[in-house]
């Protein structure tokens, strides 16, 4: 809100639109350079004058009670907020709006589908799918806060040639009792063995393909095995989702589109987009410098791409989205490029809204973690370990805590999720269990702990706040906190617009740090005439930390 006051002042003085000046206004890197800065370099070029000159002329001509100073410095106009004014204003706003602080209506209830999580059945839930789940969930929460309507879709990988291979392996070497006891690890073993033996024996791949064909043709026995694998997998995934507190609006996986692909293939044919390449049906994309999109294999088997085409069309028809997001690792960049172009070629201009949101891989010893190579780290084990650790900590520090189990879950899961979300989405991450479980430094539990500390202070003070006013000294002392609180709406807007939850993770760390250093310096509960102002600050910090954590999909216990 103060940013827009500054933008309006500049716009008026320069005869530009507020939109344009809003985009140009920056945040000075150093607190002593004020709260907003307007750079005059572009203007200087345009007018062939020095930026210093333009800045000082401009600064001279501006004034507004919201700012205590508007000064030129090094080619910038720096705006310094009137601290009591802005401080009281932000505390009152948070007091009134509570968790809704930072919300907006820019989304205008437009519908956005988010394809997220989407693990593959008969395999363990991988670290890559963890990334998709937590990044996708947070983006969903951010978009909802911006006034969008969100539909979360778990596009489970439950169809494809690999299930032919798996059925084939089960037929040859499977032991029903063993598989029943320990389904996913046993199926994984069978799958790995299939690949090992297929390397020696060409016949095997053919057998696998034959089983997949049977499955696609609805063979009862193949279907029964497939259904069993799927049910058990979904049950296991469900446990992970429950621990993480994640839910979906739809579990329509790849198999869901089995009866919806014919129509798409026909349509591609009618529109003259299909061509034959080595017996397979493809859509040529050489004019886009891309390899062809494979629609049907030589033996008539459908592919991942075919199912995604059918899914995109189904989603448009079912939800009438304005945007359709896919939170999937960057190794599938090409796939989503192709998907979008094929839909365009089919004449669907809504394909414009198809957006791949890529993220980095989880690396182990510099390489992508491989399901097939064995030494896989299992997500449910990581989560359980994190929760156990949190539980041990609570037992040591706060043995009588009520709802201890739920708090341990929130803190353990908070550590794992925050560790992921604080990284820039696109960067690869080196897997480190130690880092994921860490509770000190820039971690989820550190933020949760700060929130709990604020709650404890408030519980002790028992003060009922109505409309917090802040005096000059308190505003100056608490300025790092107040200025951070003022930035929350901007942080949310940025994070939502860039699909970047790490902005919020960094935000809550900064706010928590500002608060902890204040807490270390100031006797918050001292009974003096400034108590109400300080309680106002603690209340606002508590509210915004909890809301920031919520946007990351992380709980904020009141005690821990
Ligand atoms: N199951 C896929 C995988 O693990 C991810 C699916 C992503 N969503 C999609 N619509 N293709 O690689």
Boltz pocket constraint, residues with backbone or C-beta under 6 A from the ligand:
constraints:
  - pocket:
      binder: B
      contacts: [[A, 115], [A, 117], [A, 118], [A, 119], [A, 120], [A, 155], [A, 156], [A, 157], [A, 308], [A, 311], [A, 326], [A, 327], [A, 328]]
      max_distance: 6.0
